[in-house]
Amino acid sequence: MLDTAITATADIGDKALVRSFSYIGGKWRAAESGETLAVHDPATGDFLGDVAMLSAEESAEAVGVAQTAFDSWSMTLPQERSAILRRWFDLMIKHKEDLARIMVLEQGKPLSEARGEIDYAASFVEYYAEEAKRPNIEGVTSHLPDAEVELWLEPVGVVALITPWNFPSAMLTRKAAAAIAAGCSVVAHPSHETPFSALALAELAERAGVPAGVFNVVTGRASTVVPPWTSDSRVRALSFTGSTAVGQLLYRDSAQTVKKLVMELGGHAPVIVFKNADLDRAVTEAIKAKFATSGQDCLGANRIFVERPVYEEFCKRFAEATQALSIGKGMEDPDIGPLMNEGAVAKQEEHVADALSKGAKLLCGGKRHELGPLFYEPTVLADVPDEALIMRDETFGPVAPIAPFDTEEEVVAKANATEYGLVAYVHSHDPRRIYRMTRALQFGMVAVNRTKVTGAPIPFGGVKQSGLGREGARRGMEEFMEIKYVCRDWA
């Protein structure tokens, strides 16, 4: 039995949700080598537990298990798949508090945010429980005499899912529920830094009646677990959320087997505030866009552009609001928790030092917090020049750079001057300007006078190097399906 201290660390009611083994073929499995990975609380550094570190051979075996399960799961009635997913959703809601507390301990986010993520994660399972019943055979007017033409939507096969540490539950259910609803089987690899959330979801999936082999969670190092999947022709689709650099490697490695790919990659979101915007609302929404998940969010505001007539006032109010944010351990439910690892903190330091060296002004923050080595003060930089690193690279932390602009054309050019294209935020009360901006911005999603835009019914995704395909909505399920064209003559 692997060592697990997490159950003693927090008030978790259902201790069986805390699992240390991989889940393959309906069984909890340790690595044959006995090797493990240690997981630590980023807020305190405390040991939470070990999880199994499976080998490449064991990871490949999981694909075989999933392929066997696919043969029967793909033939089940949509209503049966729907009912199982609905039970999974009900169990997630029932165990919401335990799931949230597990997430706080391994990821560090504030407790209220973790609870919100469980609701968000469960919403995908609920949505796809209904969507499972929707795909229909589509009749097409025949172009041939005496022929009947149909289009069938069929599950693609085994799907590999690779999920990140910043949203360890929601990113898994957004992918897995869609794939399972479509009739696919799944092999999933959670980040080695946050594996307990995924394993808890596997426990609830089993209780919900997901058949053995349909939903498999393989723990270990991504560099070991994932290559057998990219090279295996039985894995017909791969869905990844993470950095663009890793996405490019997966894209290359999957080419040899010509897989369907769904990738939600890096972001470099601009917030654009025009002079006629509601300034109080713009500040409030920009705070949300920047500091949710302590800034560790692909949708996080990475560049804030403010029209010059209201620039000074915006900077003043934004800095004041930032200084009012509370910092603490996740269980204390602060506004800002710890960052995930030392590399994340070092990046904040590098970006702040670079911006200051290029003429930016520090309005608040700018250093590590006394709470611990992974805590970084929420920071505001003003007058940040275009050539600063932070205006070109995704920061993924609680540092907000602000710069002025004078014309609409200027700010569109600045916003689009990136290889990323996930989301952009616009604040204005001019309907014509809003229309022009939404057309001109080269992003997959545009939020106008608000921050919250995501949800199960919408197709989430970006353009350029922010990704391929869409997650959520019907399109998210269709990513895991193929169109079969049938041309039938009854003679």
Buried (B, 14 or more C-beta within 10 A) or exposed (E): EBEBBBBEBBEBEBEEBBBBBBBBBBEBBBBEEEBBBEBBBBBBEEBBBBBBBBBBEBBBBBBBBBBBBBEEBBEBEBEEBBBBBBBBBBBBBBBBBBBBBBBBBBBBBBBBBBBBBBEBBBBBBBBBBEBBEEBEEEEEEBEEEEEEBBEBBEBBBBBBBBBBBBBBBBBBBBBBBBBBBBBBBBBBBBBBBBBBBBBBBBBBBBBBEBBBBBBBBBBBBBEBBBBBBBEBEBBBBBBBBBBBEBBEBBBEBBEEBEBBBBBBBBBBBBBBBBBBBBBEEBBBBBBBBBBBBBBBBBBBBBBBBBBEEBBEEBBEBBBEBBEEBEBBBBBEBBBBBBBBBEEBBEBBBBBBEBBBEBEBEBBBBBEBBEBEBBBBBBBBBBBBEEEBBBBBBBBBBBBBBBBBBEEBEEBBEBBBBBEBBBBBBBBBEBEEBBEBBBEBBBBBBBBBBEBEBBEBEBBBBBBBBBBBBBBBBBBBBBBBBBEEEEEEEEE
